């Protein structure tokens, strides 16, 4: 699925529609020593009732995100494009 390089979108900082540059979102690495992950492995050992372990059902497709950067105030945020899709997003060049 192709997505344009620049779009007209609402900027909450400027409080109006402005031109936004579109960038790809890079996902950070998972931190195995983060508090939440340590807690999860601790619970999976068997103490503290029923917990969600490994997921048995996998979702079909992922939510594709793009980063929007306002050309006026340079503020940026993410936007989800459509729902879940199997296609990856490509940002148009040229
Ligand atoms: Zn703005």
PDB file of the backbone (N, CA, C, O) and the ligand in Angstrom, with CONECT records:
HET     ZN  A 101       1
ATOM      1  N   UNK A   1       0.842  -1.183   0.000  1.00  0.00           N
ATOM      2  CA  UNK A   1       0.000   0.000   0.000  1.00  0.00           C
ATOM      3  C   UNK A   1       0.879   1.236   0.000  1.00  0.00           C
ATOM      4  O   UNK A   1       1.791   1.375   0.815  1.00  0.00           O
ATOM      5  N   UNK A   2       0.583   2.133  -0.938  1.00  0.00           N
ATOM      6  CA  UNK A   2       1.426   3.321  -1.059  1.00  0.00           C
ATOM      7  C   UNK A   2       0.790   4.507  -0.360  1.00  0.00           C
ATOM      8  O   UNK A   2      -0.431   4.663  -0.340  1.00  0.00           O
ATOM      9  N   UNK A   3       1.634   5.326   0.204  1.00  0.00           N
ATOM     10  CA  UNK A   3       1.164   6.480   0.958  1.00  0.00           C
ATOM     11  C   UNK A   3       1.941   7.713   0.494  1.00  0.00           C
ATOM     12  O   UNK A   3       3.155   7.634   0.311  1.00  0.00           O
ATOM     13  N   UNK A   4       1.255   8.873   0.297  1.00  0.00           N
ATOM     14  CA  UNK A   4       1.965  10.059  -0.203  1.00  0.00           C
ATOM     15  C   UNK A   4       2.997  10.592   0.786  1.00  0.00           C
ATOM     16  O   UNK A   4       2.920  10.350   1.990  1.00  0.00           O
ATOM     17  N   UNK A   5       3.970  11.329   0.234  1.00  0.00           N
ATOM     18  CA  UNK A   5       5.083  11.862   1.016  1.00  0.00           C
ATOM     19  C   UNK A   5       4.635  13.021   1.900  1.00  0.00           C
ATOM     20  O   UNK A   5       5.131  13.199   3.013  1.00  0.00           O
ATOM     21  N   UNK A   6       3.697  13.799   1.390  1.00  0.00           N
ATOM     22  CA  UNK A   6       3.182  14.965   2.117  1.00  0.00           C
ATOM     23  C   UNK A   6       1.663  14.913   2.130  1.00  0.00           C
ATOM     24  O   UNK A   6       1.039  14.612   1.113  1.00  0.00           O
ATOM     25  N   UNK A   7       1.069  15.206   3.282  1.00  0.00           N
ATOM     26  CA  UNK A   7      -0.389  15.267   3.325  1.00  0.00           C
ATOM     27  C   UNK A   7      -0.823  16.505   4.097  1.00  0.00           C
ATOM     28  O   UNK A   7      -0.067  17.077   4.883  1.00  0.00           O
ATOM     29  N   UNK A   8      -2.062  16.895   3.844  1.00  0.00           N
ATOM     30  CA  UNK A   8      -2.661  17.990   4.580  1.00  0.00           C
ATOM     31  C   UNK A   8      -3.393  17.377   5.768  1.00  0.00           C
ATOM     32  O   UNK A   8      -4.333  16.602   5.593  1.00  0.00           O
ATOM     33  N   UNK A   9      -2.953  17.731   6.992  1.00  0.00           N
ATOM     34  CA  UNK A   9      -3.568  17.114   8.168  1.00  0.00           C
ATOM     35  C   UNK A   9      -3.733  18.159   9.263  1.00  0.00           C
ATOM     36  O   UNK A   9      -3.106  19.218   9.237  1.00  0.00           O
ATOM     37  N   UNK A  10      -4.597  17.831  10.229  1.00  0.00           N
ATOM     38  CA  UNK A  10      -4.846  18.752  11.329  1.00  0.00           C
ATOM     39  C   UNK A  10      -3.680  18.750  12.309  1.00  0.00           C
ATOM     40  O   UNK A  10      -3.203  17.690  12.715  1.00  0.00           O
ATOM     41  N   UNK A  11      -3.221  19.948  12.688  1.00  0.00           N
ATOM     42  CA  UNK A  11      -2.164  20.066  13.687  1.00  0.00           C
ATOM     43  C   UNK A  11      -2.771  20.652  14.955  1.00  0.00           C
ATOM     44  O   UNK A  11      -3.243  21.789  14.935  1.00  0.00           O
ATOM     45  N   UNK A  12      -2.771  19.905  16.058  1.00  0.00           N
ATOM     46  CA  UNK A  12      -3.355  20.411  17.313  1.00  0.00           C
ATOM     47  C   UNK A  12      -2.608  21.608  17.896  1.00  0.00           C
ATOM     48  O   UNK A  12      -3.174  22.388  18.662  1.00  0.00           O
ATOM     49  N   UNK A  13      -1.339  21.749  17.532  1.00  0.00           N
ATOM     50  CA  UNK A  13      -0.571  22.884  18.050  1.00  0.00           C
ATOM     51  C   UNK A  13      -0.914  24.156  17.298  1.00  0.00           C
ATOM     52  O   UNK A  13      -1.110  25.210  17.902  1.00  0.00           O
ATOM     53  N   UNK A  14      -0.987  24.055  15.960  1.00  0.00           N
ATOM     54  CA  UNK A  14      -1.353  25.221  15.143  1.00  0.00           C
ATOM     55  C   UNK A  14      -2.867  25.416  15.131  1.00  0.00           C
ATOM     56  O   UNK A  14      -3.354  26.473  14.731  1.00  0.00           O
ATOM     57  N   UNK A  15      -3.610  24.404  15.567  1.00  0.00           N
ATOM     58  CA  UNK A  15      -5.075  24.416  15.591  1.00  0.00           C
ATOM     59  C   UNK A  15      -5.688  24.633  14.214  1.00  0.00           C
ATOM     60  O   UNK A  15      -6.738  25.263  14.083  1.00  0.00           O
ATOM     61  N   UNK A  16      -5.033  24.114  13.202  1.00  0.00           N
ATOM     62  CA  UNK A  16      -5.621  24.156  11.857  1.00  0.00           C
ATOM     63  C   UNK A  16      -4.918  23.115  10.984  1.00  0.00           C
ATOM     64  O   UNK A  16      -3.947  22.480  11.397  1.00  0.00           O
ATOM     65  N   UNK A  17      -5.435  22.964   9.774  1.00  0.00           N
ATOM     66  CA  UNK A  17      -4.815  22.030   8.840  1.00  0.00           C
ATOM     67  C   UNK A  17      -3.550  22.650   8.247  1.00  0.00           C
ATOM     68  O   UNK A  17      -3.559  23.785   7.769  1.00  0.00           O
ATOM     69  N   UNK A  18      -2.477  21.887   8.289  1.00  0.00           N
ATOM     70  CA  UNK A  18      -1.221  22.334   7.698  1.00  0.00           C
ATOM     71  C   UNK A  18      -0.623  21.178   6.911  1.00  0.00           C
ATOM     72  O   UNK A  18      -1.102  20.046   6.983  1.00  0.00           O
ATOM     73  N   UNK A  19       0.432  21.478   6.160  1.00  0.00           N
ATOM     74  CA  UNK A  19       1.126  20.416   5.435  1.00  0.00           C
ATOM     75  C   UNK A  19       1.985  19.623   6.403  1.00  0.00           C
ATOM     76  O   UNK A  19       2.685  20.194   7.239  1.00  0.00           O
ATOM     77  N   UNK A  20       1.927  18.311   6.285  1.00  0.00           N
ATOM     78  CA  UNK A  20       2.706  17.429   7.138  1.00  0.00           C
ATOM     79  C   UNK A  20       3.608  16.548   6.297  1.00  0.00           C
ATOM     80  O   UNK A  20       3.192  16.019   5.266  1.00  0.00           O
ATOM     81  N   UNK A  21       4.846  16.393   6.744  1.00  0.00           N
ATOM     82  CA  UNK A  21       5.732  15.425   6.115  1.00  0.00           C
ATOM     83  C   UNK A  21       5.458  14.053   6.699  1.00  0.00           C
ATOM     84  O   UNK A  21       5.173  13.922   7.890  1.00  0.00           O
ATOM     85  N   UNK A  22       5.545  13.039   5.866  1.00  0.00           N
ATOM     86  CA  UNK A  22       5.267  11.677   6.305  1.00  0.00           C
ATOM     87  C   UNK A  22       6.576  10.901   6.413  1.00  0.00           C
ATOM     88  O   UNK A  22       7.366  10.838   5.470  1.00  0.00           O
ATOM     89  N   UNK A  23       6.783  10.307   7.602  1.00  0.00           N
ATOM     90  CA  UNK A  23       7.983   9.494   7.805  1.00  0.00           C
ATOM     91  C   UNK A  23       7.580   8.116   8.280  1.00  0.00           C
ATOM     92  O   UNK A  23       6.487   7.928   8.815  1.00  0.00           O
ATOM     93  N   UNK A  24       8.465   7.147   8.084  1.00  0.00           N
ATOM     94  CA  UNK A  24       8.198   5.803   8.584  1.00  0.00           C
ATOM     95  C   UNK A  24       8.473   5.760  10.081  1.00  0.00           C
ATOM     96  O   UNK A  24       9.357   6.462  10.573  1.00  0.00           O
ATOM     97  N   UNK A  25       7.717   4.936  10.807  1.00  0.00           N
ATOM     98  CA  UNK A  25       7.924   4.791  12.246  1.00  0.00           C
ATOM     99  C   UNK A  25       8.848   3.607  12.473  1.00  0.00           C
ATOM    100  O   UNK A  25       8.594   2.502  11.995  1.00  0.00           O
ATOM    101  N   UNK A  26       9.928   3.854  13.213  1.00  0.00           N
ATOM    102  CA  UNK A  26      10.825   2.754  13.531  1.00  0.00           C
ATOM    103  C   UNK A  26      10.519   2.272  14.935  1.00  0.00           C
ATOM    104  O   UNK A  26      10.465   3.053  15.885  1.00  0.00           O
ATOM    105  N   UNK A  27      10.321   0.978  15.044  1.00  0.00           N
ATOM    106  CA  UNK A  27       9.984   0.411  16.334  1.00  0.00           C
ATOM    107  C   UNK A  27      11.246   0.161  17.147  1.00  0.00           C
ATOM    108  O   UNK A  27      12.230  -0.359  16.620  1.00  0.00           O
ATOM    109  N   UNK A  28      11.227   0.523  18.406  1.00  0.00           N
ATOM    110  CA  UNK A  28      12.384   0.304  19.260  1.00  0.00           C
ATOM    111  C   UNK A  28      12.514  -1.150  19.670  1.00  0.00           C
ATOM    112  O   UNK A  28      11.582  -1.937  19.499  1.00  0.00           O
ATOM    113  N   UNK A  29      13.668  -1.507  20.210  1.00  0.00           N
ATOM    114  CA  UNK A  29      13.873  -2.887  20.648  1.00  0.00           C
ATOM    115  C   UNK A  29      13.157  -3.128  21.976  1.00  0.00           C
ATOM    116  O   UNK A  29      12.974  -2.203  22.768  1.00  0.00           O
ATOM    117  N   UNK A  30      12.753  -4.384  22.213  1.00  0.00           N
ATOM    118  CA  UNK A  30      12.167  -4.728  23.499  1.00  0.00           C
ATOM    119  C   UNK A  30      13.274  -4.828  24.544  1.00  0.00           C
ATOM    120  O   UNK A  30      14.336  -5.394  24.286  1.00  0.00           O
ATOM    121  N   UNK A  31      13.013  -4.277  25.715  1.00  0.00           N
ATOM    122  CA  UNK A  31      14.006  -4.343  26.784  1.00  0.00           C
ATOM    123  C   UNK A  31      13.659  -5.520  27.677  1.00  0.00           C
ATOM    124  O   UNK A  31      12.640  -5.494  28.367  1.00  0.00           O
ATOM    125  N   UNK A  32      14.486  -6.545  27.672  1.00  0.00           N
ATOM    126  CA  UNK A  32      14.169  -7.750  28.434  1.00  0.00           C
ATOM    127  C   UNK A  32      14.289  -7.513  29.933  1.00  0.00           C
ATOM    128  O   UNK A  32      13.705  -8.250  30.728  1.00  0.00           O
ATOM    129  N   UNK A  33      15.046  -6.485  30.323  1.00  0.00           N
ATOM    130  CA  UNK A  33      15.216  -6.206  31.743  1.00  0.00           C
ATOM    131  C   UNK A  33      14.282  -5.105  32.239  1.00  0.00           C
ATOM    132  O   UNK A  33      14.438  -4.616  33.357  1.00  0.00           O
ATOM    133  N   UNK A  34      13.310  -4.712  31.411  1.00  0.00           N
ATOM    134  CA  UNK A  34      12.334  -3.713  31.842  1.00  0.00           C
ATOM    135  C   UNK A  34      11.469  -4.297  32.958  1.00  0.00           C
ATOM    136  O   UNK A  34      11.296  -5.512  33.047  1.00  0.00           O
ATOM    137  N   UNK A  35      10.930  -3.426  33.803  1.00  0.00           N
ATOM    138  CA  UNK A  35      10.203  -3.883  34.981  1.00  0.00           C
ATOM    139  C   UNK A  35       9.031  -4.782  34.597  1.00  0.00           C
ATOM    140  O   UNK A  35       8.818  -5.828  35.210  1.00  0.00           O
ATOM    141  N   UNK A  36       8.291  -4.382  33.605  1.00  0.00           N
ATOM    142  CA  UNK A  36       7.116  -5.152  33.189  1.00  0.00           C
ATOM    143  C   UNK A  36       7.478  -6.540  32.713  1.00  0.00           C
ATOM    144  O   UNK A  36       6.766  -7.499  33.008  1.00  0.00           O
ATOM    145  N   UNK A  37       8.582  -6.667  31.975  1.00  0.00           N
ATOM    146  CA  UNK A  37       9.007  -7.976  31.483  1.00  0.00           C
ATOM    147  C   UNK A  37       9.488  -8.870  32.612  1.00  0.00           C
ATOM    148  O   UNK A  37       9.214 -10.070  32.622  1.00  0.00           O
ATOM    149  N   UNK A  38      10.211  -8.280  33.569  1.00  0.00           N
ATOM    150  CA  UNK A  38      10.689  -9.066  34.712  1.00  0.00           C
ATOM    151  C   UNK A  38       9.509  -9.561  35.534  1.00  0.00           C
ATOM    152  O   UNK A  38       9.492 -10.699  36.003  1.00  0.00           O
ATOM    153  N   UNK A  39       8.513  -8.676  35.703  1.00  0.00           N
ATOM    154  CA  UNK A  39       7.327  -9.048  36.462  1.00  0.00           C
ATOM    155  C   UNK A  39       6.586 -10.189  35.768  1.00  0.00           C
ATOM    156  O   UNK A  39       6.108 -11.116  36.422  1.00  0.00           O
ATOM    157  N   UNK A  40       6.496 -10.116  34.448  1.00  0.00           N
ATOM    158  CA  UNK A  40       5.760 -11.118  33.682  1.00  0.00           C
ATOM    159  C   UNK A  40       6.403 -12.496  33.824  1.00  0.00           C
ATOM    160  O   UNK A  40       5.712 -13.490  34.052  1.00  0.00           O
ATOM    161  N   UNK A  41       7.747 -12.551  33.684  1.00  0.00           N
ATOM    162  CA  UNK A  41       8.418 -13.838  33.813  1.00  0.00           C
ATOM    163  C   UNK A  41       8.287 -14.383  35.238  1.00  0.00           C
ATOM    164  O   UNK A  41       8.205 -15.594  35.442  1.00  0.00           O
ATOM    165  N   UNK A  42       8.269 -13.481  36.213  1.00  0.00           N
ATOM    166  CA  UNK A  42       8.118 -13.881  37.612  1.00  0.00           C
ATOM    167  C   UNK A  42       6.750 -14.536  37.815  1.00  0.00           C
ATOM    168  O   UNK A  42       6.632 -15.566  38.479  1.00  0.00           O
ATOM    169  N   UNK A  43       5.727 -13.920  37.233  1.00  0.00           N
ATOM    170  CA  UNK A  43       4.368 -14.432  37.403  1.00  0.00           C
ATOM    171  C   UNK A  43       4.197 -15.759  36.669  1.00  0.00           C
ATOM    172  O   UNK A  43       3.487 -16.646  37.143  1.00  0.00           O
ATOM    173  N   UNK A  44       4.846 -15.895  35.512  1.00  0.00           N
ATOM    174  CA  UNK A  44       4.726 -17.126  34.718  1.00  0.00           C
ATOM    175  C   UNK A  44       5.299 -18.336  35.447  1.00  0.00           C
ATOM    176  O   UNK A  44       4.986 -19.472  35.091  1.00  0.00           O
ATOM    177  N   UNK A  45       6.140 -18.111  36.469  1.00  0.00           N
ATOM    178  CA  UNK A  45       6.700 -19.221  37.225  1.00  0.00           C
ATOM    179  C   UNK A  45       5.630 -19.971  38.002  1.00  0.00           C
ATOM    180  O   UNK A  45       5.821 -21.136  38.352  1.00  0.00           O
ATOM    181  N   UNK A  46       4.515 -19.322  38.272  1.00  0.00           N
ATOM    182  CA  UNK A  46       3.442 -20.068  38.906  1.00  0.00           C
ATOM    183  C   UNK A  46       2.860 -19.450  40.154  1.00  0.00           C
ATOM    184  O   UNK A  46       1.940 -20.014  40.748  1.00  0.00           O
ATOM    185  N   UNK A  47       3.369 -18.310  40.568  1.00  0.00           N
ATOM    186  CA  UNK A  47       2.802 -17.680  41.746  1.00  0.00           C
ATOM    187  C   UNK A  47       1.811 -16.595  41.320  1.00  0.00           C
ATOM    188  O   UNK A  47       2.023 -15.909  40.320  1.00  0.00           O
ATOM    189  N   UNK A  48       0.745 -16.448  42.076  1.00  0.00           N
ATOM    190  CA  UNK A  48      -0.145 -15.316  41.865  1.00  0.00           C
ATOM    191  C   UNK A  48      -1.267 -15.517  40.882  1.00  0.00           C
ATOM    192  O   UNK A  48      -1.592 -14.611  40.116  1.00  0.00           O
ATOM    193  N   UNK A  49      -1.878 -16.714  40.890  1.00  0.00           N
ATOM    194  CA  UNK A  49      -3.108 -16.913  40.126  1.00  0.00           C
ATOM    195  C   UNK A  49      -2.911 -17.076  38.639  1.00  0.00           C
ATOM    196  O   UNK A  49      -1.818 -17.360  38.149  1.00  0.00           O
ATOM    197  N   UNK A  50      -4.016 -16.883  37.941  1.00  0.00           N
ATOM    198  CA  UNK A  50      -4.026 -17.130  36.502  1.00  0.00           C
ATOM    199  C   UNK A  50      -3.469 -15.930  35.749  1.00  0.00           C
ATOM    200  O   UNK A  50      -3.830 -14.789  36.038  1.00  0.00           O
ATOM    201  N   UNK A  51      -2.591 -16.185  34.783  1.00  0.00           N
ATOM    202  CA  UNK A  51      -2.020 -15.103  33.981  1.00  0.00           C
ATOM    203  C   UNK A  51      -2.023 -15.447  32.512  1.00  0.00           C
ATOM    204  O   UNK A  51      -2.069 -16.615  32.124  1.00  0.00           O
ATOM    205  N   UNK A  52      -1.973 -14.429  31.723  1.00  0.00           N
ATOM    206  CA  UNK A  52      -1.849 -14.615  30.288  1.00  0.00           C
ATOM    207  C   UNK A  52      -0.412 -14.971  29.971  1.00  0.00           C
ATOM    208  O   UNK A  52       0.503 -14.240  30.348  1.00  0.00           O
ATOM    209  N   UNK A  53      -0.202 -16.069  29.293  1.00  0.00           N
ATOM    210  CA  UNK A  53       1.146 -16.471  28.914  1.00  0.00           C
ATOM    211  C   UNK A  53       1.374 -16.173  27.452  1.00  0.00           C
ATOM    212  O   UNK A  53       1.221 -15.039  26.999  1.00  0.00           O
ATOM    213  N   UNK A  54       1.743 -17.207  26.722  1.00  0.00           N
ATOM    214  CA  UNK A  54       1.926 -17.066  25.295  1.00  0.00           C
ATOM    215  C   UNK A  54       0.565 -16.968  24.628  1.00  0.00           C
ATOM    216  O   UNK A  54      -0.386 -17.638  25.030  1.00  0.00           O
ATOM    217  N   UNK A  55       0.482 -16.127  23.607  1.00  0.00           N
ATOM    218  CA  UNK A  55      -0.782 -15.990  22.909  1.00  0.00           C
ATOM    219  C   UNK A  55      -1.015 -17.178  21.972  1.00  0.00           C
ATOM    220  O   UNK A  55      -0.123 -17.589  21.230  1.00  0.00           O
ATOM    221  N   UNK A  56      -2.239 -17.719  22.027  1.00  0.00           N
ATOM    222  CA  UNK A  56      -2.549 -18.860  21.160  1.00  0.00           C
ATOM    223  C   UNK A  56      -3.116 -18.419  19.814  1.00  0.00           C
ATOM    224  O   UNK A  56      -2.899 -19.072  18.793  1.00  0.00           O
ATOM    225  N   UNK A  57      -3.847 -17.300  19.824  1.00  0.00           N
ATOM    226  CA  UNK A  57      -4.443 -16.811  18.583  1.00  0.00           C
ATOM    227  C   UNK A  57      -3.633 -15.622  18.083  1.00  0.00           C
ATOM    228  O   UNK A  57      -3.371 -14.676  18.826  1.00  0.00           O
ATOM    229  N   UNK A  58      -3.239 -15.681  16.806  1.00  0.00           N
ATOM    230  CA  UNK A  58      -2.479 -14.566  16.250  1.00  0.00           C
ATOM    231  C   UNK A  58      -3.385 -13.701  15.409  1.00  0.00           C
ATOM    232  O   UNK A  58      -4.219 -14.202  14.654  1.00  0.00           O
ATOM    233  N   UNK A  59      -3.216 -12.391  15.542  1.00  0.00           N
ATOM    234  CA  UNK A  59      -3.986 -11.453  14.733  1.00  0.00           C
ATOM    235  C   UNK A  59      -3.485 -11.501  13.297  1.00  0.00           C
ATOM    236  O   UNK A  59      -2.298 -11.708  13.043  1.00  0.00           O
ATOM    237  N   UNK A  60      -4.409 -11.306  12.366  1.00  0.00           N
ATOM    238  CA  UNK A  60      -4.006 -11.296  10.962  1.00  0.00           C
ATOM    239  C   UNK A  60      -3.661  -9.879  10.576  1.00  0.00           C
ATOM    240  O   UNK A  60      -4.541  -9.022  10.492  1.00  0.00           O
ATOM    241  N   UNK A  61      -2.395  -9.624  10.342  1.00  0.00           N
ATOM    242  CA  UNK A  61      -1.955  -8.302   9.941  1.00  0.00           C
ATOM    243  C   UNK A  61      -1.637  -7.408  11.114  1.00  0.00           C
ATOM    244  O   UNK A  61      -1.977  -7.701  12.260  1.00  0.00           O
ATOM    245  N   UNK A  62      -0.981  -6.317  10.803  1.00  0.00           N
ATOM    246  CA  UNK A  62      -0.604  -5.365  11.833  1.00  0.00           C
ATOM    247  C   UNK A  62      -1.125  -3.995  11.471  1.00  0.00           C
ATOM    248  O   UNK A  62      -1.454  -3.725  10.316  1.00  0.00           O
ATOM    249  N   UNK A  63      -1.200  -3.122  12.478  1.00  0.00           N
ATOM    250  CA  UNK A  63      -1.632  -1.767  12.220  1.00  0.00           C
ATOM    251  C   UNK A  63      -0.431  -0.973  11.735  1.00  0.00           C
ATOM    252  O   UNK A  63       0.574  -0.842  12.434  1.00  0.00           O
ATOM    253  N   UNK A  64      -0.556  -0.444  10.518  1.00  0.00           N
ATOM    254  CA  UNK A  64       0.558   0.294   9.933  1.00  0.00           C
ATOM    255  C   UNK A  64       0.518   1.735  10.410  1.00  0.00           C
ATOM    256  O   UNK A  64      -0.521   2.393  10.349  1.00  0.00           O
ATOM    257  N   UNK A  65       1.671   2.223  10.891  1.00  0.00           N
ATOM    258  CA  UNK A  65       1.737   3.577  11.421  1.00  0.00           C
ATOM    259  C   UNK A  65       2.671   4.441  10.596  1.00  0.00           C
ATOM    260  O   UNK A  65       3.644   3.954  10.021  1.00  0.00           O
ATOM    261  N   UNK A  66       2.364   5.730  10.543  1.00  0.00           N
ATOM    262  CA  UNK A  66       3.283   6.698   9.951  1.00  0.00           C
ATOM    263  C   UNK A  66       3.486   7.841  10.942  1.00  0.00           C
ATOM    264  O   UNK A  66       2.629   8.129  11.778  1.00  0.00           O
ATOM    265  N   UNK A  67       4.638   8.475  10.820  1.00  0.00           N
ATOM    266  CA  UNK A  67       4.926   9.637  11.649  1.00  0.00           C
ATOM    267  C   UNK A  67       4.622  10.892  10.839  1.00  0.00           C
ATOM    268  O   UNK A  67       5.109  11.049   9.719  1.00  0.00           O
ATOM    269  N   UNK A  68       3.819  11.780  11.409  1.00  0.00           N
ATOM    270  CA  UNK A  68       3.496  13.036  10.733  1.00  0.00           C
ATOM    271  C   UNK A  68       4.258  14.178  11.398  1.00  0.00           C
ATOM    272  O   UNK A  68       4.204  14.338  12.617  1.00  0.00           O
ATOM    273  N   UNK A  69       4.958  14.960  10.604  1.00  0.00           N
ATOM    274  CA  UNK A  69       5.701  16.104  11.131  1.00  0.00           C
ATOM    275  C   UNK A  69       5.136  17.379  10.521  1.00  0.00           C
ATOM    276  O   UNK A  69       5.139  17.549   9.302  1.00  0.00           O
ATOM    277  N   UNK A  70       4.652  18.269  11.374  1.00  0.00           N
ATOM    278  CA  UNK A  70       4.066  19.529  10.911  1.00  0.00           C
ATOM    279  C   UNK A  70       5.162  20.410  10.301  1.00  0.00           C
ATOM    280  O   UNK A  70       6.235  20.571  10.883  1.00  0.00           O
ATOM    281  N   UNK A  71       4.880  20.971   9.131  1.00  0.00           N
ATOM    282  CA  UNK A  71       5.902  21.768   8.450  1.00  0.00           C
ATOM    283  C   UNK A  71       5.999  23.172   9.045  1.00  0.00           C
ATOM    284  O   UNK A  71       6.972  23.883   8.793  1.00  0.00           O
ATOM    285  N   UNK A  72       4.997  23.579   9.834  1.00  0.00           N
ATOM    286  CA  UNK A  72       5.011  24.925  10.408  1.00  0.00           C
ATOM    287  C   UNK A  72       5.695  24.932  11.772  1.00  0.00           C
ATOM    288  O   UNK A  72       6.630  25.702  11.995  1.00  0.00           O
ATOM    289  N   UNK A  73       5.223  24.061  12.700  1.00  0.00           N
ATOM    290  CA  UNK A  73       5.754  24.092  14.069  1.00  0.00           C
ATOM    291  C   UNK A  73       6.667  22.909  14.379  1.00  0.00           C
ATOM    292  O   UNK A  73       7.199  22.825  15.486  1.00  0.00           O
ATOM    293  N   UNK A  74       6.859  22.005  13.440  1.00  0.00           N
ATOM    294  CA  UNK A  74       7.761  20.848  13.566  1.00  0.00           C
ATOM    295  C   UNK A  74       7.336  19.834  14.640  1.00  0.00           C
ATOM    296  O   UNK A  74       8.115  18.955  15.008  1.00  0.00           O
ATOM    297  N   UNK A  75       6.111  19.958  15.135  1.00  0.00           N
ATOM    298  CA  UNK A  75       5.626  18.962  16.079  1.00  0.00           C
ATOM    299  C   UNK A  75       5.314  17.677  15.317  1.00  0.00           C
ATOM    300  O   UNK A  75       4.995  17.718  14.129  1.00  0.00           O
ATOM    301  N   UNK A  76       5.405  16.529  16.005  1.00  0.00           N
ATOM    302  CA  UNK A  76       5.179  15.266  15.303  1.00  0.00           C
ATOM    303  C   UNK A  76       4.366  14.312  16.141  1.00  0.00           C
ATOM    304  O   UNK A  76       4.402  14.361  17.370  1.00  0.00           O
ATOM    305  N   UNK A  77       3.620  13.429  15.463  1.00  0.00           N
ATOM    306  CA  UNK A  77       2.844  12.388  16.133  1.00  0.00           C
ATOM    307  C   UNK A  77       2.598  11.266  15.158  1.00  0.00           C
ATOM    308  O   UNK A  77       2.826  11.383  13.954  1.00  0.00           O
ATOM    309  N   UNK A  78       2.125  10.179  15.721  1.00  0.00           N
ATOM    310  CA  UNK A  78       1.879   8.996  14.898  1.00  0.00           C
ATOM    311  C   UNK A  78       0.431   8.934  14.488  1.00  0.00           C
ATOM    312  O   UNK A  78      -0.461   9.430  15.176  1.00  0.00           O
ATOM    313  N   UNK A  79       0.220   8.306  13.335  1.00  0.00           N
ATOM    314  CA  UNK A  79      -1.139   8.069  12.882  1.00  0.00           C
ATOM    315  C   UNK A  79      -1.242   6.643  12.356  1.00  0.00           C
ATOM    316  O   UNK A  79      -0.372   6.164  11.627  1.00  0.00           O
ATOM    317  N   UNK A  80      -2.334   5.975  12.746  1.00  0.00           N
ATOM    318  CA  UNK A  80      -2.586   4.623  12.252  1.00  0.00           C
ATOM    319  C   UNK A  80      -3.348   4.734  10.941  1.00  0.00           C
ATOM    320  O   UNK A  80      -4.336   5.462  10.836  1.00  0.00           O
ATOM    321  N   UNK A  81      -2.871   4.002   9.948  1.00  0.00           N
ATOM    322  CA  UNK A  81      -3.528   4.028   8.644  1.00  0.00           C
ATOM    323  C   UNK A  81      -4.380   2.776   8.497  1.00  0.00           C
ATOM    324  O   UNK A  81      -3.871   1.660   8.595  1.00  0.00           O
ATOM    325  N   UNK A  82      -5.643   2.955   8.268  1.00  0.00           N
ATOM    326  CA  UNK A  82      -6.632   1.885   8.201  1.00  0.00           C
ATOM    327  C   UNK A  82      -6.567   1.033   9.468  1.00  0.00           C
ATOM    328  O   UNK A  82      -5.957   1.432  10.460  1.00  0.00           O
ATOM    329  N   UNK A  83      -7.187  -0.120   9.430  1.00  0.00           N
ATOM    330  CA  UNK A  83      -7.143  -1.022  10.570  1.00  0.00           C
ATOM    331  C   UNK A  83      -5.960  -1.942  10.434  1.00  0.00           C
ATOM    332  O   UNK A  83      -4.849  -1.495  10.147  1.00  0.00           O
ATOM    333  N   UNK A  84      -6.185  -3.218  10.637  1.00  0.00           N
ATOM    334  CA  UNK A  84      -5.111  -4.181  10.493  1.00  0.00           C
ATOM    335  C   UNK A  84      -4.981  -4.606   9.034  1.00  0.00           C
ATOM    336  O   UNK A  84      -5.963  -4.982   8.396  1.00  0.00           O
ATOM    337  N   UNK A  85      -3.757  -4.541   8.517  1.00  0.00           N
ATOM    338  CA  UNK A  85      -3.542  -4.997   7.148  1.00  0.00           C
ATOM    339  C   UNK A  85      -2.317  -5.893   7.105  1.00  0.00           C
ATOM    340  O   UNK A  85      -1.428  -5.807   7.953  1.00  0.00           O
ATOM    341  N   UNK A  86      -2.291  -6.758   6.090  1.00  0.00           N
ATOM    342  CA  UNK A  86      -1.113  -7.594   5.901  1.00  0.00           C
ATOM    343  C   UNK A  86      -0.071  -6.881   5.061  1.00  0.00           C
ATOM    344  O   UNK A  86       1.116  -7.205   5.095  1.00  0.00           O
ATOM    345  N   UNK A  87      -0.552  -5.888   4.296  1.00  0.00           N
ATOM    346  CA  UNK A  87       0.389  -5.164   3.442  1.00  0.00           C
ATOM    347  C   UNK A  87       1.223  -4.206   4.283  1.00  0.00           C
ATOM    348  O   UNK A  87       0.760  -3.658   5.283  1.00  0.00           O
ATOM    349  N   UNK A  88       2.465  -4.021   3.848  1.00  0.00           N
ATOM    350  CA  UNK A  88       3.307  -3.039   4.503  1.00  0.00           C
ATOM    351  C   UNK A  88       3.151  -1.696   3.823  1.00  0.00           C
ATOM    352  O   UNK A  88       2.816  -1.622   2.640  1.00  0.00           O
ATOM    353  N   UNK A  89       3.394  -0.635   4.575  1.00  0.00           N
ATOM    354  CA  UNK A  89       3.224   0.690   4.006  1.00  0.00           C
ATOM    355  C   UNK A  89       4.506   1.150   3.319  1.00  0.00           C
ATOM    356  O   UNK A  89       5.610   0.969   3.832  1.00  0.00           O
ATOM    357  N   UNK A  90       4.327   1.750   2.140  1.00  0.00           N
ATOM    358  CA  UNK A  90       5.468   2.335   1.445  1.00  0.00           C
ATOM    359  C   UNK A  90       5.187   3.807   1.283  1.00  0.00           C
ATOM    360  O   UNK A  90       4.094   4.198   0.872  1.00  0.00           O
ATOM    361  N   UNK A  91       6.178   4.631   1.608  1.00  0.00           N
ATOM    362  CA  UNK A  91       6.011   6.065   1.412  1.00  0.00           C
ATOM    363  C   UNK A  91       6.539   6.424   0.027  1.00  0.00           C
ATOM    364  O   UNK A  91       7.676   6.107  -0.323  1.00  0.00           O
ATOM    365  N   UNK A  92       5.704   7.082  -0.742  1.00  0.00           N
ATOM    366  CA  UNK A  92       6.034   7.411  -2.128  1.00  0.00           C
ATOM    367  C   UNK A  92       7.237   8.333  -2.183  1.00  0.00           C
ATOM    368  O   UNK A  92       7.344   9.272  -1.394  1.00  0.00           O
ATOM    369  N   UNK A  93       8.135   8.069  -3.109  1.00  0.00           N
ATOM    370  CA  UNK A  93       9.287   8.943  -3.300  1.00  0.00           C
ATOM    371  C   UNK A  93       9.136   9.631  -4.639  1.00  0.00           C
ATOM    372  O   UNK A  93       8.830   8.997  -5.649  1.00  0.00           O
ATOM    373  N   UNK A  94       9.350  10.920  -4.636  1.00  0.00           N
ATOM    374  CA  UNK A  94       9.258  11.683  -5.880  1.00  0.00           C
ATOM    375  C   UNK A  94       7.842  11.943  -6.346  1.00  0.00           C
ATOM    376  O   UNK A  94       7.640  12.576  -7.382  1.00  0.00           O
TER     377      UNK A  94
HETATM  378 ZN    ZN A 101       1.810  22.701  13.581  1.00  0.00          ZN
END
